[in-house]
């Protein structure tokens, strides 16, 4: 994921390998890509942890799209649409 004003996020290195922990801005948005929260995380390890936590709450990371979709964030987490359930009975 790359935004025109920000360097590409490199999550393949640990913070110790990177030398100094870098700040990453994570945007949390709804299905229409309206960002309603921004989280600043220091270092790639923290980003991986919060991405995993948000995934458990029904969010997925946006990995393709335009810079406009990223809304100025290094990582954009979007709420997955709720699938209706069918009641049996």
Backbone bond lengths (Angstrom), bond angles and torsions (degrees), N, CA, C in turn:
res aa  C-N    CA-C-N  psi(-1)  N-CA   C-N-CA  omega(-1)  CA-C   N-CA-C  phi
1 X - - - 1.440 - - 1.511 108.69 -
2 X 1.286 116.36 133.86 1.449 119.56 -175.67 1.517 109.18 -143.09
3 X 1.300 115.72 133.07 1.453 121.07 175.50 1.514 107.29 -109.82
4 X 1.312 117.11 147.37 1.458 120.90 -174.79 1.521 113.19 -56.93
5 X 1.338 118.48 -31.08 1.460 121.20 -176.38 1.515 113.25 -99.27
6 X 1.307 118.75 -5.72 1.451 121.82 -174.60 1.517 110.10 -123.63
7 X 1.336 117.09 149.00 1.465 118.60 175.69 1.523 109.94 -69.42
8 X 1.320 116.69 154.89 1.461 120.61 177.42 1.522 109.02 -62.21
9 X 1.308 115.96 141.52 1.453 121.21 -178.79 1.516 108.91 -78.27
10 X 1.318 117.47 125.63 1.457 122.65 -179.40 1.521 108.41 -107.92
11 X 1.336 116.53 96.52 1.451 121.15 179.81 1.519 112.07 -92.82
12 X 1.326 118.07 3.54 1.450 121.01 -178.72 1.524 112.88 -81.43
13 X 1.322 116.48 -14.84 1.457 119.90 179.15 1.521 109.02 -105.14
14 X 1.335 116.34 147.25 1.456 119.39 173.16 1.520 107.82 -79.47
15 X 1.333 116.39 164.38 1.459 120.04 -179.91 1.528 111.86 -59.51
16 X 1.337 117.37 -37.16 1.461 119.48 -179.69 1.527 111.42 -67.72
17 X 1.334 117.12 -34.42 1.459 120.46 177.28 1.525 111.31 -70.39
18 X 1.304 116.89 -30.26 1.452 120.98 -179.17 1.526 111.39 -76.79
19 X 1.334 117.00 -11.57 1.460 120.41 179.93 1.507 110.80 89.16
20 X 1.298 117.81 -71.81 1.456 122.01 179.44 1.524 108.15 -121.92
21 X 1.329 115.97 134.38 1.465 119.45 -177.91 1.521 110.62 -64.65
22 X 1.304 115.61 134.13 1.465 123.71 -179.63 1.526 108.66 -97.73
23 X 1.328 117.24 149.59 1.457 121.86 174.77 1.523 109.75 -86.52
24 X 1.331 116.16 139.43 1.456 123.29 176.23 1.516 108.02 -125.80
25 X 1.330 116.45 139.88 1.449 120.73 176.24 1.520 108.80 -102.24
26 X 1.333 115.39 123.95 1.449 122.14 -179.65 1.522 107.59 -109.44
27 X 1.315 116.57 127.24 1.455 121.34 175.93 1.516 109.61 -102.22
28 X 1.336 116.16 139.96 1.461 121.97 176.45 1.518 106.39 -115.74
29 X 1.337 116.50 125.15 1.462 119.15 -174.45 1.524 111.62 -136.21
30 X 1.334 113.85 167.81 1.461 120.31 176.73 1.527 109.35 -87.04
31 X 1.328 115.81 -176.09 1.467 121.27 -177.07 1.516 113.12 -61.99
32 X 1.345 117.32 -21.77 1.468 122.18 179.59 1.527 112.07 -92.37
33 X 1.316 117.40 9.42 1.462 124.76 179.66 1.526 112.57 64.70
34 X 1.339 117.28 30.96 1.463 121.08 171.73 1.529 107.56 -89.47
35 X 1.327 116.25 111.80 1.459 121.20 -177.93 1.522 108.87 -72.18
36 X 1.332 116.33 123.92 1.453 120.23 178.20 1.520 112.85 -115.79
37 X 1.315 118.18 -2.83 1.464 121.36 175.42 1.522 108.89 -152.85
38 X 1.310 115.07 143.52 1.469 121.81 174.01 1.521 107.62 -126.36
39 X 1.311 115.10 133.86 1.461 121.81 -178.05 1.513 107.64 -123.14
40 X 1.316 117.45 129.25 1.462 121.81 174.53 1.526 107.43 -99.85
41 X 1.315 115.69 121.15 1.467 121.51 179.03 1.515 108.78 -116.90
42 X 1.314 115.81 138.59 1.455 120.82 176.37 1.517 108.57 -94.35
43 X 1.306 116.03 116.51 1.454 121.75 173.97 1.515 114.89 89.23
44 X 1.321 114.29 151.68 1.462 122.15 -176.66 1.520 112.13 -66.32
45 X 1.333 118.54 -32.60 1.461 120.48 179.65 1.523 110.77 -62.47
46 X 1.325 117.04 -42.35 1.461 121.18 177.77 1.516 111.99 -64.53
47 X 1.326 116.53 -38.50 1.465 121.16 178.80 1.514 109.76 -63.47
48 X 1.325 117.19 -44.52 1.471 120.32 179.38 1.526 110.82 -61.49
49 X 1.328 117.18 -40.75 1.467 120.44 -179.40 1.527 111.37 -65.28
50 X 1.335 116.98 -46.87 1.473 118.54 -178.06 1.519 111.19 -69.74
51 X 1.331 117.37 -33.72 1.471 120.04 176.23 1.530 109.65 -62.10
52 X 1.317 117.32 -42.01 1.460 121.82 178.31 1.529 111.03 -65.62
53 X 1.334 116.81 -43.53 1.467 120.50 179.11 1.519 111.43 -62.56
54 X 1.333 116.86 -43.68 1.459 120.37 179.33 1.533 111.17 -66.54
55 X 1.323 117.44 -34.67 1.465 120.88 177.70 1.528 110.32 -62.24
56 X 1.323 116.92 -37.67 1.463 120.50 177.76 1.532 111.78 -66.57
57 X 1.337 116.96 -21.33 1.465 121.63 179.22 1.526 112.24 -96.45
58 X 1.340 117.77 10.12 1.454 120.93 174.71 1.517 115.13 96.31
59 X 1.323 118.02 18.85 1.459 121.33 177.11 1.515 109.33 -106.81
60 X 1.331 115.80 154.60 1.466 120.80 174.72 1.524 107.29 -132.62
61 X 1.301 115.30 154.06 1.464 118.48 179.10 1.522 109.65 -83.04
62 X 1.317 115.25 145.59 1.454 121.52 175.28 1.518 106.02 -85.97
63 X 1.321 116.17 117.82 1.454 118.94 -177.05 1.515 112.34 -110.30
64 X 1.337 116.79 -14.66 1.451 119.48 176.22 1.516 108.10 -129.20
65 X 1.291 117.11 156.11 1.454 120.29 177.94 1.507 111.11 137.19
66 X 1.291 114.16 -175.79 1.453 120.50 -176.39 1.514 110.89 -91.67
67 X 1.313 116.40 167.58 1.464 121.05 175.57 1.520 110.47 -60.22
68 X 1.327 117.36 -33.23 1.466 120.58 178.75 1.522 110.70 -62.53
69 X 1.326 117.31 -36.36 1.460 119.98 178.70 1.520 111.13 -67.55
70 X 1.324 117.42 -31.17 1.465 119.90 -179.47 1.523 112.05 -74.58
71 X 1.311 117.68 -15.51 1.468 123.10 174.25 1.527 113.30 52.17
72 X 1.323 115.73 37.82 1.464 119.38 176.59 1.509 114.69 79.55
73 X 1.325 118.00 14.00 1.463 122.04 -178.15 1.525 110.39 -106.49
74 X 1.322 115.19 154.21 1.460 119.59 173.45 1.528 110.76 -75.85
75 X 1.331 116.02 -31.27 1.459 122.39 178.76 1.520 107.28 -140.73
76 X 1.325 116.91 134.08 1.451 121.20 179.08 1.526 108.40 -119.14
77 X 1.324 115.62 123.76 1.460 122.50 178.39 1.519 107.88 -105.89
78 X 1.331 116.28 125.64 1.460 121.24 -176.81 1.528 109.19 -114.83
79 X 1.312 114.60 139.38 1.470 120.55 177.91 1.515 108.03 -70.38
80 X 1.322 116.88 128.32 1.458 120.24 177.72 1.522 109.50 -76.11
81 X 1.314 115.31 142.47 1.459 120.52 -179.80 1.526 109.92 -61.16
82 X 1.317 115.27 138.88 1.467 120.62 179.88 1.521 108.74 -76.55
83 X 1.297 115.85 128.80 1.458 120.87 178.60 1.524 108.50 -89.23
84 X 1.336 117.67 130.37 1.469 118.86 179.21 1.515 110.62 -64.59
85 X 1.306 114.85 143.25 1.469 119.15 178.53 1.517 109.04 -99.48
86 X 1.287 115.52 152.26 1.456 121.67 179.25 1.515 107.75 -105.25
87 X 1.310 116.63 124.41 1.464 120.83 178.64 1.529 109.07 -84.50
88 X 1.300 115.19 126.58 1.457 120.32 177.39 1.539 108.56 -96.28
89 X 1.265 114.99 134.91 1.444 112.72 175.18 1.428 113.64 150.81
